[in-house]
Amino acid sequence: MDYYNGLEYGQVIGMFSDPYYWWQSGGAWGSMIDYWFYMENDTYNDVLKQALLYQVGDNWDYIPANQSTTEGNDDQGFWGLVVMAAVERNFTNPAEDEPQWLYLAQAVFNKMAFNWDTESCYGGLRWQIFQWNSGYDYKNSVSNGCLFQIGARLARYTGNDTYLEWCDLIWDWMVDINFITTENWWFVYDGATIGDDNCSTTVKLQWTYNQGLMLGGCAYLYDYTGEEKWLNRTQRLLDSSVVFFNNSNNIMFEAACQNAGTCNTDQKSFKAYFSRFLGLTAKLVPQTYDQIMSYLVPSALGAAQSCSGGTDGKTCGINWFHPGWDGNWGLGEQMSALEVIQNLNVINRPAPYTANTGGSSIGDPSAGVNDLHGSAESELSLSTKDHVGAAIITAVVGLSLICGSVWLII
């Protein structure tokens, strides 16, 4: 929370300090929901609730105006995941005139599902929502994984099998497009550029959070359906997660960048989400508990000894098998250490609630649907008339600048 400056003068509520993007703020609040629930400590709950409600946007769908031109599907998805956690943990419900947690999670799901694109690569979500953003021509596992896991959690919570049907669709598409391998090892790859070959050239980078999104989603679906296929998928994804643990001591690491020292600000937080989804899997699929703890316990011990740096003596590094603090620091490092340690407590806390087992949040299956065609993209698109008007304004402003410059020179 030392990295949170949303309560300072001139700062934005819900946003962590630069250089942390909006999506990572959503990820951090997810860590704080976990902190409250697993450690039974409500110190930050008022700040947490304020942040979650401030960023909902005018349409209550986590597309706030200050992010509407740059937001990606994965960004929106991470805020959907945090309010889904609020639903399942019975986090203090907002006032009646405010958006409810379940409504927000359903609105995010509906908005993301609306972006499902069958015109390229036979389906799937693009990385970006809006055409003007770099990455619009890329389909990636994290965006689709967010939709998959939110759908799995909504299916389990509400009992509405429409969400289950979506999960089947997303899983099958990701396997067919080779974003998920299902032969010897069940790896989740990063994604593919649409291009002329319809996503046939997969970028085979493996990130902990992608593996975790699909693993956690499968665990929710097995708990909900009891179907053997979801148990098998959970177990195979878990077995293949061994690539993210140091062979000599089972300590978690970000295989694609950590050893090379190339992890960027975003990637330094990925282990937080992976730890979170491992904890949920251990709770929802008890058969996996011992195996998951064989990873989380040594990783938590490694993280704890790492969190001994900085001037405060509690700054965490990224390399948990380095003796002591490795000199790295940041929000992602703190989140990852927090999550891997607090998820050891899953055994002592209730499983995520459903609407039938104590969940109290109120939702609406059609949340966010009414304004789908009035989304930020359509509101920001330019017609021919707009272009002509913009050109005239540009010409007037340009002429004014020229005249002003001439006047100054004279």
C-alpha positions in Angstrom: 0.0 0.0 0.0 3.1 2.3 0.1 2.7 2.4 -3.6 -0.9 3.7 -3.5 -1.2 7.4 -4.0 -4.9 7.6 -5.0 -5.7 9.5 -1.8 -3.2 12.2 -2.4 -4.1 15.7 -3.7 -4.3 15.7 -7.5 -4.1 11.9 -7.8 -6.8 9.4 -9.1 -8.6 7.2 -6.6 -8.0 3.6 -7.3 -4.7 4.2 -9.2 -1.3 3.2 -8.0 1.7 5.4 -8.6 3.6 5.6 -11.9 4.8 3.5 -13.7 2.0 1.1 -12.8 -0.8 0.8 -15.4 -4.5 0.8 -14.7 -4.8 -3.0 -15.1 -2.1 -3.6 -12.5 -4.1 -1.4 -10.1 -7.0 -3.9 -10.5 -4.6 -6.7 -9.9 -3.3 -5.0 -6.7 -6.8 -4.6 -5.3 -7.3 -8.3 -6.0 -4.3 -8.9 -3.7 -5.8 -6.7 -1.1 -9.2 -8.5 -1.3 -7.2 -11.7 -0.6 -5.3 -10.0 2.2 -8.5 -9.1 4.0 -10.1 -12.5 3.4 -7.1 -14.8 4.2 -5.6 -12.8 7.0 -9.0 -11.6 8.4 -7.6 -8.0 8.5 -9.9 -5.2 7.5 -7.4 -2.3 7.8 -7.6 -1.3 4.2 -11.2 -2.3 3.4 -12.6 1.3 3.2 -9.9 2.3 0.8 -10.4 -0.9 -1.2 -14.1 -0.4 -1.5 -13.7 3.2 -2.5 -11.2 2.3 -5.2 -13.4 -0.5 -6.7 -16.4 1.8 -7.0 -14.5 4.9 -8.3 -13.2 3.1 -11.3 -16.4 1.5 -12.6 -17.0 4.1 -15.4 -20.3 5.8 -16.4 -21.8 2.5 -17.7 -20.7 0.4 -14.7 -18.5 -1.9 -16.7 -14.9 -0.9 -15.8 -14.4 1.2 -18.9 -13.9 4.5 -17.1 -13.5 7.6 -19.2 -9.9 8.1 -18.2 -9.0 4.7 -19.7 -11.5 4.3 -22.5 -9.0 5.1 -25.3 -6.2 2.9 -24.2 -7.9 0.0 -22.3 -7.5 -3.6 -23.5 -9.6 -6.7 -23.0 -7.1 -8.1 -20.5 -7.2 -4.7 -18.5 -10.9 -4.9 -18.2 -10.7 -8.5 -17.3 -8.5 -8.0 -14.3 -11.0 -5.6 -12.8 -13.7 -8.1 -13.5 -11.7 -10.7 -11.5 -11.3 -8.5 -8.5 -15.0 -7.8 -8.2 -15.7 -11.5 -8.8 -13.6 -12.1 -5.7 -15.6 -9.5 -3.8 -18.8 -11.4 -4.8 -17.4 -14.8 -3.7 -16.0 -13.5 -0.4 -19.1 -11.5 0.6 -17.0 -8.3 0.7 -19.1 -5.4 2.0 -21.9 -4.7 -0.5 -22.2 -1.2 -2.0 -25.2 1.0 -1.2 -28.4 0.3 -3.1 -27.9 3.3 -5.5 -24.3 2.1 -6.4 -23.3 -0.8 -8.7 -23.2 -4.2 -7.0 -20.2 -6.5 -7.2 -22.0 -9.2 -9.1 -23.6 -6.8 -11.5 -20.1 -5.4 -12.3 -18.6 -8.8 -12.9 -21.5 -9.7 -15.2 -21.1 -6.4 -17.0 -17.4 -7.1 -17.6 -18.2 -10.6 -18.9 -20.9 -9.4 -21.2 -18.7 -6.5 -22.6 -15.8 -8.9 -23.2 -18.0 -11.6 -24.7 -19.4 -8.9 -27.1 -15.9 -8.5 -28.4 -15.6 -12.1 -29.4 -14.3 -11.9 -33.0 -15.1 -14.6 -35.5 -13.8 -12.6 -38.5 -10.2 -13.6 -37.8 -8.6 -16.7 -36.4 -12.1 -18.4 -36.2 -12.9 -16.7 -32.9 -11.3 -15.3 -29.8 -10.7 -12.0 -28.2 -8.2 -9.5 -29.5 -5.7 -8.0 -27.1 -7.0 -4.5 -27.5 -10.6 -3.3 -27.6 -10.1 -0.3 -29.8 -8.7 -0.3 -33.3 -6.4 2.7 -32.7 -4.3 0.9 -30.1 -1.1 -1.1 -30.8 -1.9 -4.7 -30.3 -5.3 -4.7 -31.9 -4.0 -7.2 -34.5 -2.9 -9.6 -31.7 -5.0 -12.3 -30.0 -3.7 -13.4 -26.7 -4.2 -15.9 -23.9 -4.5 -13.5 -21.1 -7.6 -11.7 -22.6 -9.3 -15.0 -23.4 -8.1 -16.5 -20.1 -9.8 -13.7 -18.2 -13.0 -14.2 -20.0 -12.7 -18.0 -19.4 -12.1 -17.7 -15.7 -14.7 -15.0 -15.1 -17.2 -17.1 -17.0 -16.3 -20.2 -14.9 -16.7 -18.3 -11.7 -20.1 -16.8 -12.8 -21.3 -20.2 -13.8 -20.4 -21.7 -10.4 -21.8 -18.7 -8.5 -25.1 -18.2 -10.4 -25.8 -21.7 -11.7 -26.4 -20.2 -15.1 -25.1 -22.7 -17.7 -24.8 -20.0 -20.4 -21.5 -19.1 -18.8 -20.5 -22.8 -18.9 -21.2 -22.9 -22.7 -19.0 -19.9 -23.1 -16.2 -21.6 -21.2 -16.5 -24.7 -23.5 -16.3 -22.4 -26.5 -13.2 -20.5 -25.2 -11.4 -23.6 -24.2 -12.0 -25.4 -27.5 -10.9 -22.3 -29.4 -7.7 -21.9 -27.5 -6.8 -25.6 -28.0 -7.7 -25.5 -31.7 -5.6 -22.4 -32.3 -2.7 -23.9 -30.4 -2.7 -21.4 -27.5 -3.0 -24.4 -25.3 -1.1 -27.6 -26.0 -2.7 -30.8 -24.9 -0.1 -33.5 -25.9 2.7 -34.3 -23.5 2.8 -31.0 -21.7 -0.2 -28.7 -21.3 1.4 -25.3 -21.8 -0.5 -22.0 -22.3 1.3 -19.9 -24.9 1.1 -16.1 -25.1 -0.8 -15.6 -28.4 -0.5 -14.9 -32.1 -0.7 -12.0 -34.6 -3.8 -12.2 -36.8 -1.9 -11.4 -40.1 -2.5 -13.3 -43.3 -2.2 -16.7 -41.6 -5.1 -16.4 -39.1 -3.0 -16.8 -35.9 -1.3 -20.0 -37.1 2.1 -18.7 -35.9 2.0 -18.9 -32.1 4.2 -16.8 -29.9 5.4 -19.6 -27.5 6.2 -17.5 -24.5 4.9 -19.0 -21.3 3.8 -16.7 -18.4 2.7 -17.8 -15.0 -0.5 -15.8 -15.0 -1.7 -17.4 -18.3 -1.2 -20.9 -16.9 -2.9 -19.8 -13.7 -5.9 -18.2 -15.4 -6.7 -21.4 -17.3 -5.8 -23.7 -14.3 -8.1 -21.7 -11.9 -10.9 -21.6 -14.4 -10.8 -25.4 -14.8 -10.8 -25.8 -11.1 -14.0 -23.7 -10.7 -15.7 -25.7 -13.5 -14.8 -29.0 -11.9 -16.2 -27.8 -8.6 -19.3 -26.7 -10.3 -20.0 -29.5 -12.7 -18.1 -32.5 -11.2 -17.2 -33.5 -14.8 -14.1 -35.6 -15.2 -12.9 -33.5 -18.2 -12.4 -30.4 -16.0 -10.6 -32.4 -13.3 -8.3 -33.9 -16.0 -7.6 -30.4 -17.4 -7.0 -29.0 -13.9 -4.5 -31.8 -13.1 -2.7 -31.7 -16.5 -2.3 -27.9 -16.3 -1.0 -28.2 -12.7 1.5 -30.9 -13.6 2.8 -28.8 -16.5 3.2 -25.8 -14.2 6.4 -27.4 -13.0 8.2 -25.3 -15.6 7.7 -22.3 -13.3 9.5 -23.8 -10.3 13.2 -24.1 -9.8 14.1 -27.8 -10.1 16.3 -27.9 -7.0 14.0 -26.4 -4.5 10.5 -25.9 -6.0 10.6 -22.1 -5.7 8.5 -20.2 -8.2 10.0 -18.0 -10.9 9.0 -16.2 -14.1 10.6 -18.5 -16.6 10.3 -16.3 -19.6 12.2 -13.3 -18.2 13.5 -13.7 -14.6 16.7 -15.5 -15.2 17.6 -13.2 -18.0 16.8 -10.1 -15.9 14.4 -8.8 -18.5 11.1 -8.8 -16.7 9.2 -5.5 -17.2 7.0 -3.7 -14.7 3.9 -5.8 -15.6 5.7 -9.1 -15.7 7.1 -8.6 -12.2 3.5 -9.0 -10.9 2.6 -12.2 -12.7 3.6 -14.5 -9.9 1.0 -12.8 -7.7 -1.9 -13.9 -9.9 -0.4 -17.4 -10.4 -0.1 -17.8 -6.6 -3.7 -16.6 -6.2 -5.0 -19.1 -8.7 -3.0 -21.9 -7.3 -4.5 -21.2 -3.9 -8.0 -21.2 -5.3 -7.3 -24.5 -7.1 -6.1 -26.1 -3.9 -9.3 -25.1 -2.2 -11.7 -26.1 -5.0 -10.0 -29.3 -6.0 -8.7 -30.9 -2.8 -6.9 -33.7 -4.7 -4.4 -31.0 -5.8 -3.8 -29.5 -2.3 -0.6 -31.4 -1.4 0.9 -30.9 -4.8 0.2 -27.2 -4.8 1.5 -26.8 -1.2 4.7 -28.5 -2.3 5.2 -25.5 -4.6 3.7 -22.7 -2.4 5.5 -23.5 0.9 9.1 -23.3 -0.4 8.1 -20.3 -2.6 6.6 -18.5 0.4 9.7 -19.2 2.5 11.9 -17.9 -0.4 9.7 -14.8 -0.7 9.8 -14.1 3.0 13.6 -14.1 3.2 13.7 -11.9 0.1 11.5 -9.3 1.7 14.4 -7.9 3.8 15.7 -5.2 1.6 15.4 -1.4 1.1 15.6 1.3 3.7 12.5 -0.1 5.4 13.9 -3.6 5.7 10.8 -5.1 4.2 11.2 -4.5 0.5 10.8 -7.7 -1.6 12.8 -8.8 -4.6 11.9 -10.8 -7.6 14.3 -13.7 -7.2 13.2 -15.8 -4.3 16.0 -18.4 -4.5 18.6 -15.6 -4.2 19.9 -15.4 -0.6 18.3 -12.4 0.9 17.1 -9.3 -1.1 18.3 -9.2 -4.8 18.1 -5.4 -5.1 14.8 -5.4 -7.2 11.8 -3.5 -5.8 8.4 -2.4 -6.9 4.6 -3.0 -6.6 4.8 -6.3 -8.5 7.5 -7.7 -6.3 5.4 -6.8 -3.2 2.2 -8.2 -4.6 3.8 -11.5 -5.6 5.4 -12.0 -2.1 2.1 -11.1 -0.4 0.0 -13.5 -2.5 2.3 -16.5 -2.3 2.5 -16.1 1.5 -1.2 -15.5 2.3 -2.4 -18.2 0.0 -0.9 -20.7 2.4 -3.9 -20.0 4.5 -6.5 -21.3 2.0 -7.1 -24.4 4.1 -8.3 -22.3 7.0 -10.8 -20.2 5.2 -14.1 -20.9 3.5 -14.4 -21.9 -0.1 -15.6 -19.1 -2.5 -19.3 -18.6 -1.8 -22.1 -19.2 -4.4 -25.6 -17.7 -4.5 -26.8 -20.9 -2.7 -24.1 -21.1 0.0 -24.2 -17.6 1.5 -23.3 -15.2 -1.3 -25.3 -12.0 -1.0 -24.3 -9.8 -4.0 -27.1 -8.9 -6.4 -26.6 -9.0 -10.1 -28.2 -8.9 -13.5 -27.5 -11.4 -16.3 -28.0 -8.6 -18.9 -25.7 -6.2 -17.1 -23.9 -3.9 -19.5 -25.8 -5.2 -22.5 -28.1 -2.2 -23.1 -25.2 0.1 -23.9 -23.1 -2.3 -26.0 -23.7 -0.3 -29.1 -23.0 3.0 -27.3 -19.6 1.9 -26.1 -16.6 4.1 -25.9 -15.5 2.9 -29.3 -18.6 4.0 -31.1 -18.8 7.2 -29.1 -15.2 8.0 -30.1 -15.4 7.0 -33.7 -15.3 9.8 -36.3 -17.8 10.2 -39.1 -17.1 12.0 -42.3 -18.8 15.1 -40.9 -16.6 14.8 -37.8 -13.4 14.6 -40.0 -14.5 17.7 -42.0 -15.3 19.6 -38.8 -11.9 18.6 -37.3 -10.1 19.7 -40.5 -11.8 23.1 -40.4 -10.9 23.5 -36.7 -7.4 22.5 -37.4 -7.1 25.0 -40.3 -8.5 27.8 -38.1 -6.1 27.0 -35.2 -3.2 26.7 -37.7 -4.0 30.1 -39.3 -4.3 31.7 -35.9 -0.9 30.4 -34.8 0.7 31.7 -38.1 -0.9 35.1 -37.7 0.2 35.2 -34.0 3.7 34.3 -34.9 3.9 37.0 -37.6 2.5 39.6 -35.1 5.2 38.6 -32.5 8.0 38.9 -35.1 6.7 42.4 -36.3 
